[in-house]
């Protein structure tokens, strides 16, 4: 399991299911769009505080961002 890829893929999946752009989502989290893009493209590690901010903005439990795709549903 590559945790950075799992997290980035799940972030993108949940964000797109909300129908919002990276820019709108970044504003909702209080982050920059390029930071969200880097996470979704597996180029950034992320702090625990930012993980929680992202989960809160998505309206999901934090652990769901760490589940591999076949286990999310």
Secondary structure, DSSP 8 states (H G I E B T S, - for coil): --HHHHHHHHHHHHHHHTT--HHHHHHHHTS-HHHHHHHHTT-----HHHHHHHHHHHTS-GGGGGS-GGG--
